[in-house]
Amino acid sequence: MQILLLGSGGREHALAWKIAQSRIPCNLFIAPGNAGTSRCGQNVPISVNDFTGIRQFVIEHRIDMLLVGPEDPLVKGIHDFFLADPLLRSTPVIGPVAAAARLEGSKDFAKQFMVRHGIPTAAYQTFDAERLEEGLNFISSLNPPYVLKADGLAAGKGVVISHSREEALKEFTAMVRDARFGQASARVVVEEFLPGIECSSFVITDGNSYLVLPEAKDYKKIGEGDTGPNTGGMGSVSPVPFADKVFLKKVEDRIIRPTVEGLKQEGLNYIGFIFFGLMNVKGDPFVIEYNCRLGDPETESVIPRIKNDFVELLIAVAERKLSGQAILTDPRTCATVMLVSKGYPEAYEKGKPVTGETEVNGSLVFHAGTAMKDGEVLSNGGRVIAVTSLGNNMMEALETTYRNAEKIEFEGRYFRKDIGFDLK
């Protein structure tokens, strides 16, 4: 079987690692991939948004399935592109069409969708530059903290939580009028703050049936104690101690099932993964965001806990035969810590030699932002390496992860030393 996986991050390395273990003989290609994915398959130098280049590769290599890792090509319509092409339309794409990917591509669309289908979420209003004053007045009518979300894609960094009214007004103006997040913040969702603790739930769906994957909790802030600006994610753990059977049943009954049914009711062709960013508010789940793909770094903690043959699952999705399948889950805890470049999430340097991976013992090493040059692994992104470990409990998993994280080095390396601190 010929599989093309789009992406170049830790999520894609984890997926490639899992696919490479399949009982089904596969030739795996990763576009563009990184230094780690090259060990699981063949990297090909094609951008995830180069639809023409992807088309040519799929035809020339007789690709049997396209698995889309990141959100950008989904929101831009890679699935629609395949469906519209006579030579591609028979090739299954694991990832939703653009209209369904708006669940992530537009925060405002997602909020409207949740309201239409009675899915619990925070109260909100959406504003653009023409309604700047109205937005400022609305913020002034609220009590702190204030939640401001760029409507469009902002690489996981488009959410600002302000604890003072003055700061919130300043941030809102910077987002809407001064394009702090570019076109993504041309519209801004101003949202009620929900006090609680976050976790993430995931499903894989064939558009009719769905399977719930292991839950996880990620840590977005750059600084220890959850301080500083948001990042793409500094670490994750799975399972989540407070997400017991009672809570997870509420998630499925109130959020997952209504979401999948709502997509069907609205005629949205959703095939692939749905990420539910949740807030546990006194035992009740509320949706704070949808993603139209697996999260990162949650994938690095979730995928190692899935015992199924992953290619068999993907084939069941592509053939719309997911009903009757079941997810087999490793009961152990998985913990991931992300090693990032100095300066991240702001300006950071690339091209730093990454060493020490061969010294790692008892952990998985997923490359997130790396490249290979002249036989040497170099940093090539803000988030560089994810170190993941399984353990009989969270403390054991974290202890192994941190012990091995210390062995991997590159100039300016930084990682949070308190992942899981709020769950102990």
C-alpha positions in Angstrom: 0.0 0.0 0.0 1.3 3.4 -1.0 0.6 6.1 1.7 1.4 9.8 1.4 1.5 11.7 4.8 1.5 15.5 4.7 3.3 17.4 7.4 6.7 18.0 9.0 6.1 18.2 12.8 6.1 15.9 15.8 2.5 14.9 15.1 3.6 13.6 11.7 6.7 11.8 13.1 4.4 10.0 15.6 1.9 9.1 12.9 4.8 7.9 10.6 6.2 5.8 13.5 2.8 4.2 14.1 2.2 3.5 10.4 5.6 1.9 10.0 4.5 -0.7 12.6 1.5 -1.9 10.5 1.1 -5.6 9.6 0.0 -4.3 6.2 3.0 -3.9 3.8 3.3 -0.1 3.2 5.5 2.3 1.3 5.2 5.5 3.3 6.1 8.9 1.9 6.1 12.1 4.0 5.9 15.5 2.5 8.0 17.4 3.4 8.8 15.4 6.6 11.8 16.0 8.9 15.0 14.3 10.1 12.9 11.9 12.2 10.3 10.9 9.7 13.0 9.9 7.2 13.6 6.8 9.5 10.0 5.7 9.0 9.6 6.3 5.3 10.8 8.4 2.4 10.7 12.2 2.7 9.7 14.1 -0.4 10.4 17.8 -0.8 6.9 19.0 -1.4 5.1 21.7 0.6 1.8 20.8 2.3 0.1 23.6 0.4 1.6 22.7 -3.0 -1.5 21.0 -4.3 -0.2 20.8 -7.9 3.1 19.1 -6.7 1.1 16.8 -4.5 -1.2 15.9 -7.4 1.8 15.0 -9.6 3.4 12.9 -6.9 0.1 11.0 -6.1 -0.3 10.2 -9.8 3.3 9.2 -10.5 3.6 7.0 -7.4 0.1 5.6 -7.5 -0.7 6.7 -4.0 -3.5 4.7 -2.4 -4.2 7.1 0.5 -3.5 10.7 1.5 -3.3 11.3 5.3 -3.2 15.1 6.1 -1.4 16.0 9.3 -1.7 19.8 9.7 -4.7 22.1 9.4 -3.5 24.5 6.8 -4.0 22.3 3.7 -7.4 21.1 5.0 -8.7 24.6 5.5 -7.4 25.6 2.1 -9.2 22.6 0.5 -6.8 19.8 -0.3 -9.7 17.3 0.0 -11.9 19.3 -2.3 -9.0 19.6 -4.7 -8.8 15.8 -4.9 -12.6 15.4 -5.3 -12.6 17.8 -8.2 -9.9 16.1 -10.1 -10.9 13.0 -12.3 -7.4 11.4 -11.7 -7.5 12.0 -7.9 -11.1 11.6 -6.8 -10.8 7.8 -6.2 -7.8 8.4 -3.8 -9.1 8.5 -0.2 -8.1 11.6 1.7 -8.1 11.3 5.5 -9.1 14.8 6.5 -12.3 16.9 6.1 -13.4 19.1 3.1 -12.8 22.8 3.5 -16.4 23.6 4.5 -16.1 21.1 7.4 -12.6 22.2 8.3 -14.1 25.6 9.1 -14.6 24.1 12.6 -10.9 25.1 13.0 -10.5 27.6 10.2 -13.0 30.0 11.7 -13.6 30.4 15.5 -16.8 32.3 14.7 -18.1 29.5 12.5 -17.3 27.0 15.2 -19.2 29.0 17.8 -22.2 29.4 15.6 -22.1 25.6 14.9 -22.1 24.9 18.6 -25.0 27.2 19.3 -27.0 25.6 16.4 -26.5 22.1 17.9 -26.8 22.9 21.6 -23.2 22.0 22.3 -22.0 23.6 25.6 -19.5 26.5 25.0 -18.8 29.9 26.4 -20.9 32.9 25.5 -19.3 35.1 22.9 -19.6 37.9 20.3 -17.5 38.5 17.2 -16.1 41.8 15.9 -14.1 43.2 13.0 -12.4 46.5 12.3 -15.7 48.1 11.3 -17.1 47.2 14.7 -14.0 48.2 16.7 -15.8 50.6 19.0 -18.6 48.2 19.6 -16.1 45.5 20.5 -14.3 47.8 22.9 -17.6 48.7 24.6 -18.5 45.0 24.8 -15.2 44.2 26.5 -15.7 47.1 28.9 -19.0 45.6 29.9 -17.5 42.3 31.0 -15.6 41.3 34.1 -12.0 40.0 33.9 -10.4 37.8 32.8 -11.1 38.5 29.1 -10.6 35.9 26.3 -9.8 37.1 22.8 -9.5 34.7 19.9 -8.3 35.4 16.4 -11.0 34.1 14.1 -8.6 32.4 11.6 -5.6 30.1 11.8 -2.7 31.5 13.9 -0.6 28.4 14.5 -2.0 27.8 18.0 -0.9 31.3 19.2 -4.1 33.4 18.3 -5.6 33.3 21.8 -5.0 36.0 24.3 -6.3 35.9 27.9 -6.1 39.3 29.6 -6.5 39.8 33.3 -7.1 43.6 33.2 -9.5 45.6 31.2 -6.8 48.0 30.0 -4.7 45.2 28.7 -7.7 43.5 27.0 -8.7 46.7 25.2 -5.1 47.2 24.0 -4.8 43.5 22.8 -8.2 43.7 21.0 -7.2 46.8 19.2 -3.8 45.3 18.2 -5.5 42.2 16.9 -8.4 43.8 14.9 -6.9 47.2 13.8 -3.2 46.5 13.8 -3.4 42.9 12.5 -1.3 41.4 15.3 -2.0 37.9 13.9 -2.3 39.0 10.3 -5.5 38.2 8.4 -6.3 35.6 11.1 -7.3 38.4 13.5 -9.3 40.5 10.9 -12.2 39.2 13.1 -11.9 38.5 16.8 -14.1 36.4 19.0 -14.5 37.9 22.4 -15.5 35.1 24.8 -16.7 34.6 28.3 -13.9 33.2 30.5 -14.6 29.7 31.8 -12.8 28.8 35.1 -11.6 25.3 35.1 -9.0 22.9 33.8 -8.4 22.0 30.2 -8.1 18.7 28.5 -8.4 17.4 24.9 -10.5 14.7 23.4 -10.1 13.2 20.0 -12.2 11.1 17.6 -11.6 9.5 14.2 -14.7 9.4 12.0 -15.7 8.1 8.6 -18.5 10.6 8.4 -21.1 8.2 9.9 -19.5 6.3 12.8 -16.7 7.5 15.1 -14.2 6.1 17.6 -13.0 7.9 20.6 -9.2 8.0 21.0 -7.4 8.4 24.3 -7.7 11.8 25.9 -4.8 14.1 26.7 -3.9 17.4 28.3 -1.4 19.8 26.7 0.5 22.8 28.1 0.4 25.8 25.8 2.3 28.5 27.8 6.0 28.9 27.3 6.8 29.5 31.0 6.6 27.2 34.0 3.5 27.5 36.1 1.6 28.2 32.8 3.0 31.7 32.4 4.0 33.8 29.4 2.7 33.7 25.8 1.0 30.8 24.1 3.0 28.3 22.0 2.1 25.5 19.8 2.4 23.3 22.9 5.2 22.5 25.4 4.2 19.1 26.5 1.3 16.7 27.1 0.1 13.8 29.2 -2.4 10.9 28.6 -4.6 9.8 30.2 -5.9 12.8 32.2 -6.6 11.9 35.9 -9.7 14.0 36.3 -11.2 12.7 33.0 -13.0 9.7 34.6 -15.7 7.6 33.1 -18.4 10.0 34.3 -16.7 13.0 32.8 -15.9 11.2 29.5 -19.5 10.0 29.1 -20.6 13.6 29.4 -18.1 14.6 26.8 -19.4 11.9 24.4 -23.1 12.5 25.1 -23.1 16.3 25.1 -20.2 17.2 22.7 -18.8 14.4 20.5 -22.1 12.8 19.4 -23.9 16.1 18.7 -20.9 17.4 16.8 -20.7 14.3 14.5 -24.5 14.4 14.0 -24.5 18.1 13.4 -21.9 17.8 10.7 -24.0 15.1 9.0 -27.2 17.2 9.4 -25.5 20.1 7.7 -24.2 18.0 4.8 -20.6 18.5 5.7 -18.3 15.7 4.5 -16.2 15.1 7.5 -13.7 12.2 7.2 -10.7 12.1 9.6 -9.9 13.4 13.0 -11.8 15.9 15.2 -10.0 17.5 18.2 -12.1 18.8 21.0 -10.4 21.4 23.2 -12.4 21.1 26.4 -12.7 22.9 29.7 -13.8 21.0 32.8 -16.0 23.4 34.7 -16.9 21.8 38.0 -17.3 18.4 36.4 -19.1 19.6 33.3 -17.3 19.8 29.8 -17.4 22.9 27.6 -15.9 23.2 24.2 -13.3 26.0 23.9 -12.1 25.0 20.4 -12.3 22.5 17.6 -9.3 21.4 15.5 -9.8 19.5 12.2 -6.8 17.3 12.9 -4.9 15.7 15.7 -3.3 18.0 18.2 0.5 18.5 18.6 2.0 17.6 21.1 -1.0 15.6 22.2 -0.5 13.2 19.3 2.9 12.3 20.7 1.2 11.1 23.9 -1.9 9.6 22.4 -0.6 7.6 19.5 1.8 5.4 21.6 -1.2 4.4 23.7 -3.2 3.1 20.7 -2.6 -0.6 20.3 -4.6 -1.0 17.0 -2.9 -1.5 13.7 -3.2 2.2 12.6 -3.3 1.5 8.9 -6.2 -0.9 9.4 -8.0 1.9 11.1 -7.3 4.4 8.3 -8.5 1.9 5.7 -11.8 1.4 7.7 -12.2 5.2 7.7 -11.6 5.4 3.9 -14.0 2.6 3.2 -16.6 4.0 5.6 -16.5 0.8 7.6 -15.5 2.2 11.0 -18.7 0.9 12.6 -17.9 -2.2 14.6 -14.3 -1.3 15.2 -12.9 -0.6 18.6 -9.9 1.4 19.9 -7.5 -0.8 21.9 -5.7 1.4 24.5 -2.6 0.8 26.5 -3.5 1.5 30.2 -0.2 3.0 31.0 0.4 6.8 31.2 2.3 8.6 28.4 4.1 11.9 29.0 5.7 14.2 26.4 8.0 17.1 26.9 8.8 19.5 24.0 12.4 20.8 23.6 12.2 24.3 21.9 14.6 26.8 20.4 15.8 29.8 22.3 13.4 32.8 21.8 10.4 30.6 20.9 7.5 31.5 20.4 8.9 34.8 19.2 12.0 35.0 16.9 14.3 32.1 17.2 17.4 30.7 15.4 17.6 27.6 13.2 20.4 25.4 12.1 21.7 24.4 15.5 23.2 20.8 15.7 21.0 18.4 17.7 23.0 15.8 19.6 22.5 13.1 22.2 19.6 11.2 20.7 21.6 8.0 20.7 22.0 8.3 24.4 18.3 8.1 25.0 17.1 5.0 26.8 13.4 4.1 27.5 11.8 7.0 25.7 10.6 7.7 22.2 12.1 10.7 20.4 9.7 12.4 17.9 11.3 15.1 15.7 9.2 18.3 15.5 11.4 20.9 13.8 14.5 19.3 12.4 16.3 18.9 9.1 19.1 16.7 7.9 22.1 18.3 6.3 25.3 16.5 5.4 24.4 13.6 7.7 23.8 16.0 10.7 20.5 16.7 12.5 19.9 20.4 12.7 17.1 22.4 14.4 14.6 23.8 11.9 11.8 25.2 13.9 10.7 26.7 17.2 9.6 23.3 18.6 12.5 20.9 17.8 12.2 17.6 19.6 9.4 15.8 21.6 10.6 13.3 24.2 7.8 10.7 25.1 7.7 8.0 27.6 5.3 5.4 28.9 5.1 4.6 32.6 2.9 2.7 35.1 1.8 6.1 36.4 2.3 9.8 35.4 5.3 10.4 37.7 7.1 7.4 36.3 6.4 8.5 32.7 7.5 12.0 33.5 10.6 10.9 35.3 11.8 8.9 32.3 10.9 11.7 29.9 12.9 14.3 31.8 15.9 12.1 32.3 16.1 11.5 28.6 15.3 15.1 27.7 18.4 16.2 29.5 20.5 14.0 27.1 19.4 15.8 24.0 21.2 19.1 23.4 21.3 22.0 20.9 22.3 25.6 21.4 19.6 27.5 23.3 17.6 24.4 24.1 14.7 25.1 26.6 11.9 22.9 28.0 9.4 23.3 30.7 10.2 21.2 33.8 6.7 21.2 35.2 4.6 19.3 32.7 1.8 17.6 34.6 2.3 19.8 37.6 -1.4 20.6 38.0 -2.4 16.9 37.8 -0.3 15.5 40.6 
